[in-house]
Amino acid sequence: MTFTIEELLLGASLLLFLSILISKNLGRFGIPALALFLGVGMLAGSEGIGGIYFDDFRSAQSLGTIALTIILFSGGLDTRWETTKPILWRGIALSTLGVFITAMLVGLFATYVMDFTLLEGLLLGAIVSSTDAAAVFSILRSSRIGLKNNLGPTLELESGSNDPMAYFLTVSFTFLLTNQGASIWQLVPMFFLQMSIGAAAGFAMGRIMGWVINRIKLQQEGLYPALTLAMLLFTFSFTNLINGNGFLAVYISAVLLGNSNFLHKGSLTRFYDGLAWLMQIVMFLTLGLLVFPSHIVPVLGAGLLISLFLIFVARPISVFLGMSFFKTSVRDKLYVSWVGLRGAVPIVFAMYPLLAGVDKAGMIFNIVFFIVLTSVMLQGTTLKVVADWLHLSEEDTSLKTLALGAERGYASKNSLVELEMGQNWRAIGKPIVELGLPKTALIVLIDRGGSFVTPNGSTILQPDDKLMVMVENEQELVRVRESLQ
């Protein structure tokens, strides 16, 4: 059946709207958006009520690769070096050694329970070895739950940096299966070469991106997102062209860019945040359309066994070994083990052996899809419960902060912070002049029930006022809060 462009756009817009609507209404029950988007795609597919037949794995893989690149870039822009630095090596250990151990353990188990050769089992293990924290933090943040002991930055760093390792293992085992004369020892120098080139390209492009954005001086602000998108796609494609790891290059370049000062920083970060969400929705819908539920039924038993082994055995062993070099409690390791959520990345990686013509690639794809669904529904819906049970959750008290000067590309020690007055704060009913605020701190605006008040010394603070306070540093913000509370 041939569709016109108008019919394709109509169908795409309806699926997109329906996905967002469902995630808004069901997300409050702790169901990850990932599962909902996949579900909508499956319902719209050939064996669902939509009846849309789609089996173009090559187009889906290309779309998935672009989407993953943008999602990694967005995640890198949001990574703050000051919170990442204390747990840098812990996150790297999880994203390299942890991924490798997970792949090996799952591969050996899959070989034992399935009619797989060792290489086929290891390929399956490699595909499902990386985690996806996007759904995890959408639940935690919507519930305003924070995590103690720097677990939040650890999980974010792991999820942003473990895809390159899983990608390398997946491509490597696919190569070995399609080239019978190849040796596994060929992969060792290839690994160091890809990671080294990827890291070097990422560092170089991260610096170049910031320099270009600040120096090019475009007449139209709307061209800056297009400019950064061009540099992002260049980073990924050029790095792959010179035999580097493009995913690693994209993530490192985004981290460097996000922790530097460049023009329109706030607007560009928001642009990529929205674009990343759009890419996730489109990718999950496409992957849902690819799946034929009738093909998954024959592998339900094996898929369930492998999924449970991954969740309760392979992931905990890899976390405990990977974090054994660092001073962390058993509770921390248990929670990190439970947040080994598998997302759309394994499904995208499962297309590589399919397109390469690997035997049993279709079976591997269906098993991977079932593993992802099991992981999302079992782990994704219990993250808050497990955090509470392990006494690792705490109220998220992070404040909305705007670094002044960031939009103009220069560094400033001043920040604008939003503080909401509590009902029992001692500053209520007092004029600002009597609060004893630090001399360099200034309340510049008050949001009072939707009406904005320009304050002066005689302005009396009221409950639920939202204060926009300009401060120079974190210590000054602490003193301001002490004066108000």
C-alpha positions in Angstrom: 0.0 0.0 0.0 1.3 3.4 -1.0 0.6 6.5 1.2 0.7 10.1 0.2 2.8 12.6 2.1 -0.3 14.1 3.6 -1.5 10.7 4.9 2.0 10.0 6.4 2.1 13.3 8.1 -1.4 12.8 9.5 -0.6 9.4 10.9 2.7 10.6 12.4 1.0 13.6 14.0 -1.7 11.5 15.5 0.7 8.9 16.9 2.9 11.7 18.3 -0.1 13.4 20.0 -1.5 10.2 21.3 1.9 9.1 22.8 2.3 12.4 24.6 -1.3 12.3 25.9 -0.9 8.8 27.2 2.4 9.4 28.8 1.0 12.5 30.6 -2.0 10.6 32.0 -0.3 7.2 32.8 3.1 8.5 33.8 1.7 9.6 37.1 1.3 5.9 38.0 5.1 5.4 37.6 4.9 3.7 34.2 7.9 4.9 32.2 7.3 6.9 29.1 9.5 4.4 27.2 7.0 1.6 27.7 4.0 3.8 26.7 5.6 5.0 23.5 6.6 1.4 22.6 3.1 0.3 23.4 1.5 2.9 21.1 3.8 1.8 18.3 2.9 -1.8 18.8 -0.8 -1.0 18.8 -0.4 1.0 15.6 1.6 -1.8 14.0 0.5 -4.5 11.5 -0.7 -6.8 14.3 -2.4 -4.0 16.3 -5.5 -2.0 15.8 -3.6 0.5 13.5 -2.7 -2.1 10.9 0.4 -0.2 9.8 2.9 -2.7 8.2 6.5 -1.6 8.7 9.6 -3.8 8.5 12.2 -1.5 7.1 15.0 -2.2 9.6 17.6 -0.3 7.7 15.6 3.0 7.9 14.8 2.3 11.5 18.5 1.7 12.3 19.5 5.0 10.6 16.7 6.9 12.4 17.7 5.2 15.7 21.4 6.2 15.2 20.6 9.8 14.6 18.2 9.8 17.6 20.8 8.3 19.9 23.3 10.8 18.8 21.0 13.8 19.6 19.9 12.2 22.9 23.6 11.7 24.0 24.4 15.3 23.0 21.5 16.6 25.0 22.5 14.5 28.0 26.1 15.8 27.8 25.0 19.4 27.7 23.1 18.8 31.0 26.0 17.1 32.7 27.5 19.4 35.3 31.2 18.9 35.9 31.1 20.0 39.5 28.7 17.1 40.4 30.3 14.7 38.0 34.0 15.2 39.0 33.7 13.5 42.5 32.3 10.3 40.9 34.0 10.4 37.5 36.1 7.2 37.9 33.2 5.4 39.5 31.0 6.2 36.5 33.7 5.2 34.0 34.2 1.9 35.8 30.5 1.1 35.5 30.3 2.2 31.8 33.3 0.1 30.8 34.2 -2.8 33.1 30.5 -3.1 34.2 29.3 -3.3 30.6 31.9 -5.8 29.7 31.1 -8.1 32.7 27.4 -7.8 32.0 27.9 -8.8 28.4 30.0 -11.8 29.2 27.7 -13.1 32.0 24.5 -12.7 29.9 26.3 -14.2 26.9 27.4 -17.3 28.7 23.9 -17.8 30.3 22.2 -17.3 26.9 24.5 -19.9 25.4 23.5 -22.3 28.2 19.7 -21.9 28.0 19.4 -21.3 24.2 20.5 -23.2 21.1 23.2 -20.5 20.5 26.9 -20.8 19.8 29.2 -18.9 22.2 29.6 -16.0 19.8 25.8 -15.7 19.3 25.3 -15.7 23.0 28.0 -13.1 23.6 26.4 -11.0 20.8 23.1 -11.1 22.7 24.9 -10.1 25.9 26.7 -7.2 24.2 23.4 -5.8 22.8 21.7 -5.7 26.2 24.7 -4.6 28.2 24.1 -0.8 28.3 21.6 1.0 30.5 19.1 3.8 29.8 18.5 6.3 32.6 16.1 8.6 30.7 13.0 6.8 32.0 14.5 6.5 35.5 15.0 10.2 36.0 11.7 11.1 34.4 10.0 9.2 37.3 12.3 10.4 40.1 12.1 14.0 39.0 8.3 13.9 38.5 8.1 12.6 42.1 10.6 15.3 43.4 12.7 12.5 44.8 16.5 13.0 45.0 19.1 10.3 45.7 21.8 10.4 48.4 25.5 9.7 48.1 25.9 11.2 44.6 24.0 8.3 43.1 22.1 10.6 40.7 25.2 11.9 38.9 26.7 8.4 39.0 23.7 6.9 37.2 23.5 9.8 34.7 27.2 9.5 33.9 27.0 5.8 33.4 23.9 6.0 31.2 25.5 8.7 29.1 28.9 7.0 28.7 28.2 3.3 28.5 26.6 3.2 25.0 30.0 3.4 23.2 31.3 0.3 25.0 28.1 -1.6 24.2 28.2 -0.4 20.6 31.8 -1.6 20.2 31.0 -5.1 21.6 27.9 -5.4 19.5 29.8 -4.4 16.3 32.8 -6.6 17.2 30.8 -9.8 17.8 28.7 -9.1 14.6 32.0 -8.9 12.8 33.3 -12.2 14.2 30.1 -14.0 13.3 30.1 -12.7 9.7 33.9 -13.3 9.2 34.6 -16.8 10.3 38.4 -16.4 9.8 38.6 -13.4 12.1 40.3 -13.6 15.5 39.0 -12.2 18.8 42.5 -10.8 19.4 41.9 -8.4 16.5 39.4 -6.6 18.7 41.8 -5.5 21.4 43.8 -3.0 19.4 40.6 -2.0 17.6 39.0 -1.2 21.0 41.8 1.1 22.1 42.0 2.7 18.7 38.3 3.5 18.5 38.1 4.8 22.1 41.2 6.9 21.8 40.2 8.5 18.5 36.6 9.0 19.8 37.9 10.7 23.0 40.4 12.9 21.1 37.8 13.9 18.6 35.3 14.7 21.3 37.7 16.9 23.2 38.7 18.7 20.0 35.1 19.3 18.8 33.9 20.4 22.2 36.4 23.2 22.2 35.8 24.0 18.5 32.0 24.2 19.0 32.3 26.7 21.8 34.8 28.8 19.8 32.7 28.8 16.6 29.4 29.7 18.4 31.0 32.7 20.2 33.0 33.9 17.1 30.7 33.4 14.1 28.2 36.2 15.2 25.2 35.1 13.2 22.6 37.8 12.4 19.6 35.5 13.2 19.4 33.8 16.6 17.3 31.0 15.0 20.4 29.9 13.1 22.4 28.9 16.2 20.4 25.6 16.7 21.0 24.7 13.1 24.7 25.6 13.5 25.2 23.3 16.5 23.2 20.5 14.9 25.5 20.7 11.9 28.6 20.5 14.2 27.0 17.6 16.2 26.3 15.5 13.1 29.8 16.3 11.8 31.4 15.2 15.0 29.6 11.8 14.9 30.1 11.1 11.2 33.7 12.3 10.9 34.8 10.4 14.0 33.3 7.2 12.6 34.9 7.9 9.3 38.4 8.0 10.9 37.6 4.7 12.7 36.8 6.3 16.1 33.7 5.8 18.3 31.3 8.5 17.2 29.0 8.1 20.2 31.8 8.7 22.7 33.0 11.8 20.7 29.5 13.3 20.7 29.1 12.8 24.5 32.5 14.2 25.4 32.1 17.2 23.1 28.7 17.9 24.6 30.0 17.7 28.2 32.8 20.2 27.3 30.5 22.5 25.6 27.9 22.4 28.4 30.5 23.3 31.0 31.8 26.3 29.0 30.3 29.7 28.3 28.8 30.3 24.9 26.2 32.5 23.3 22.5 31.5 23.8 23.5 28.7 26.2 20.1 28.6 27.9 18.0 28.6 24.7 20.3 26.0 23.0 20.1 23.7 26.0 16.3 23.9 26.0 16.2 23.4 22.3 18.2 20.1 22.6 16.2 19.0 25.6 13.0 19.3 23.5 14.7 17.7 20.4 15.9 14.8 22.5 12.4 14.1 23.8 11.1 14.3 20.2 13.8 11.8 19.1 13.0 9.5 21.9 9.3 9.5 21.1 9.9 9.0 17.3 12.4 6.3 18.0 10.2 4.3 20.4 7.2 4.6 18.1 9.3 3.3 15.2 10.7 0.4 17.2 7.2 -0.4 18.4 6.0 -0.5 14.8 8.9 -2.9 13.9 7.8 -5.6 16.4 5.5 -8.4 15.5 4.0 -9.7 18.9 3.4 -13.1 17.3 7.1 -13.5 16.8 7.8 -12.7 20.4 5.6 -15.5 21.8 7.9 -18.4 20.9 10.8 -16.8 22.8 8.8 -15.7 25.9 10.2 -18.5 28.1 13.9 -18.0 27.1 13.5 -14.2 27.1 12.1 -14.3 30.7 14.9 -16.5 31.9 17.6 -14.3 30.4 15.9 -11.1 31.5 15.6 -12.3 35.2 19.3 -13.4 35.0 20.3 -10.0 33.7 18.3 -8.1 36.4 19.1 -10.3 39.5 22.5 -11.8 38.7 24.5 -10.2 35.8 23.8 -6.6 36.6 24.5 -6.9 40.4 27.7 -8.8 39.9 28.9 -6.2 37.3 28.0 -3.3 39.7 29.6 -4.9 42.8 32.8 -5.6 40.9 32.9 -2.3 39.1 32.3 -0.3 42.3 34.6 -2.5 44.4 37.5 0.0 43.8 35.6 2.8 45.5 34.3 3.5 48.9 30.5 2.8 48.5 28.0 1.1 50.8 26.2 -2.1 50.0 22.9 -0.2 49.8 24.4 2.1 47.1 25.5 -0.9 45.1 22.2 -2.6 45.4 20.3 0.5 44.2 22.7 1.1 41.3 22.2 -2.6 40.4 18.4 -2.2 40.4 18.6 0.9 38.2 20.1 -1.2 35.3 17.2 -0.2 33.1 17.3 -1.3 29.5 15.9 1.1 27.0 15.7 1.7 23.3 19.5 1.5 22.8 19.6 -2.4 22.9 16.8 -2.6 20.4 18.6 -0.3 18.0 21.8 -2.3 18.5 19.9 -5.5 17.8 19.3 -4.3 14.2 23.1 -4.4 13.4 23.2 -8.2 13.3 19.9 -8.3 11.4 21.2 -6.1 8.7 24.5 -8.0 8.6 22.7 -11.2 7.9 23.8 -13.0 11.1 22.0 -16.4 11.7 19.4 -16.2 14.4 19.5 -12.4 14.4 15.7 -12.4 14.2 15.4 -14.5 17.3 18.0 -12.3 19.1 16.0 -9.1 18.1 12.7 -10.5 19.6 14.5 -11.7 22.8 16.1 -8.2 23.2 12.7 -6.5 22.8 11.2 -8.8 25.4 14.1 -8.1 27.8 13.7 -4.4 27.4 9.9 -4.6 28.1 10.5 -6.7 31.2 13.2 -4.4 32.5 11.1 -1.3 32.0 8.0 -2.7 33.5 9.6 -4.4 36.5 12.5 -2.0 37.4 11.1 1.2 35.9 7.9 1.1 38.0 9.7 0.3 41.3 12.6 2.8 41.4 11.0 5.0 44.0 9.9 2.1 46.1 13.4 0.5 46.1 15.0 3.9 46.9 12.7 4.4 49.9 13.3 0.8 51.0 17.1 1.3 50.9 16.7 4.7 52.6 18.5 6.4 49.8 15.8 8.8 48.7 15.6 12.4 49.9 13.5 15.4 48.9 14.8 17.1 45.8 15.7 20.6 47.1 17.5 21.7 43.9 16.8 25.3 43.0 16.1 26.9 39.7 19.3 28.8 38.9 20.2 31.1 35.9 23.8 31.9 35.4 23.9 35.6 34.4 25.8 36.3 31.3 25.5 32.7 29.9 23.3 33.8 27.0 25.9 36.3 26.0 28.7 33.8 26.1 30.8 35.2 29.0 31.4 34.0 32.5 29.8 35.8 35.4 30.1 35.0 39.1 26.5 36.2 39.7 23.5 33.8 39.4 19.8 34.4 39.7 18.1 31.9 42.0 14.4 31.3 42.6 13.4 30.9 46.2 9.8 30.1 47.3 8.8 31.4 50.7 7.4 28.7 53.0 4.4 29.2 55.2 6.4 29.5 58.5 9.5 31.3 57.4 10.5 33.9 59.9 10.9 36.6 57.2 7.2 36.6 56.5 5.6 39.9 57.5 8.9 41.7 57.6 10.2 44.4 55.3 13.2 43.4 53.2 15.4 46.1 54.9 15.1 44.3 58.2 16.2 40.8 56.9 19.9 41.3 57.2 20.7 39.9 53.8 24.4 39.9 52.6 25.4 43.2 51.1 26.1 41.6 47.7 22.8 39.7 47.6 19.8 41.4 46.0 16.1 40.4 45.7 15.4 41.7 42.2 11.8 40.5 41.6 8.9 38.9 43.5 6.3 36.7 41.9 3.2 37.1 44.0 0.4 34.8 42.7 1.2 35.6 39.1 1.7 39.4 39.7 5.2 40.7 39.6 6.4 43.1 42.3 9.5 45.2 42.0 10.8 45.2 45.6 12.4 47.9 47.6 13.5 48.0 51.3 10.0 48.6 52.6 8.4 45.6 50.7 6.9 43.2 53.1 7.3 39.5 52.2 4.2 37.2 52.2 3.7 33.4 52.3 4.3 31.6 48.9 6.2 34.6 47.4 8.7 33.5 44.8 11.8 35.6 45.1 14.3 36.0 42.3 17.6 36.6 44.2 20.9 37.5 42.7 23.8 36.0 44.5 27.6 35.7 43.8 28.2 32.1 45.0 26.8 29.1 46.9 27.9 30.3 50.3 26.1 33.6 49.8 22.9 31.7 48.8 23.1 29.7 52.1 23.3 32.9 54.1 20.3 34.3 52.2 18.3 31.2 53.1 19.3 31.5 56.7 18.1 35.1 56.8 14.7 34.1 55.3 14.0 30.9 57.1 
